[in-house]
């Protein structure tokens, strides 16, 4: 049922080319995630140390950089503030490092 003045929606059928493209996109994403996971597994396995705070440190550094950028409109100052935060809080030995159970 259509309303007066309503433009009917076009239905685009999925043809074989679109199905092939989307299948290849899914395969590419899966391969990329596999490479990322295997790289992290190899890195942490060889080091024997699992550092779970890398992501948190980077996220907080980016948040600080975005806050400084919004407050001062200076990209250079924002980069220096985010980098300084990551360098200060990311290099204290023993604070963020957890021994891997081997």
N, C-alpha and C positions, 0 to 999 in steps of 0.2 A: 504494500500500500504506500502510495507516495502522497505527500502533502502538496497543496497548490503552490507552485513556484519553486518546488524542490528540484534540484538538479540530480538526476539519477546517477548513482555511483557506478563507475566503470569497474568491471571485473576483468582483471588481467589473468588469463590462464597461465599456469606454470608450464612452460615448454621445456624441452630437454636441455636446451642451452642454459637456462637459468638454474635448473637442477644440477647440471654439471658444474657451473660456476660456484654455487653455494656449497657443493660437496668438496670442491677444491679449497674453498675458503676455510671450511671446517678442518680439512686435513692439514692445511698450512698452520692454523692456530694450534692444533694438537701437536704438531711437530715442534713448534716454537716453545710451547709449554713443556714438552719433553726435554728439549735442550736446556731450558732454564732449570728444571728440576734436577736433571742429571749433573749439570755443572755445579749446582749448590751441594748436591750429595757428594760429589767427588771432592770439592773444596773443603767442606766441613769434615769429611771422612779422613782426608790426608792431614788436616791441621789438628784434628782431635779436639777442637774447641768449637762449641756452638755459640755464636753471638746472636742472641735473639733481639738485641736492641738496635741493630742497624736500621731497620725500618722506622722504628720510633724516633731515633735520633734524626734521621733524614726528614721525617714528617714534621717534627718540631722545628728544625732548622728552616724548612720551607715556610712554616706558619709564621715564624719570627720574621723571615725575610718579607713575606707578604704584608705583615703588620707594619713593618718599618717603611716599606714602599708606599703603603696607603697613607701613613702619617707624614712622610717627608717628601714624597714624589721623587726620591733619588734612588735610581736603580743600583748605582755603585754602593751606596750606603747600605741598601737592603742586602746585596750580595755579601758584603763584608760582615754584616750582622749575622746572617744565617750561617756563613762559613765559620765565623768566630764561635758561634754556639756549638756547631758540630765538632769543631776541633777541640773546644774546651771540654765538653761533656762526653765526647766519644773516645778520648784517649786515656782516661784514667784507668790504669790497669787493675783488673780485679773487680771493678764495679759492675760492668755489664757482661763479663765473660762467665760462662758456665762450662764446667768440664763435661765432655761427652762421656756417657757411660759406655765404656769399652769392655 
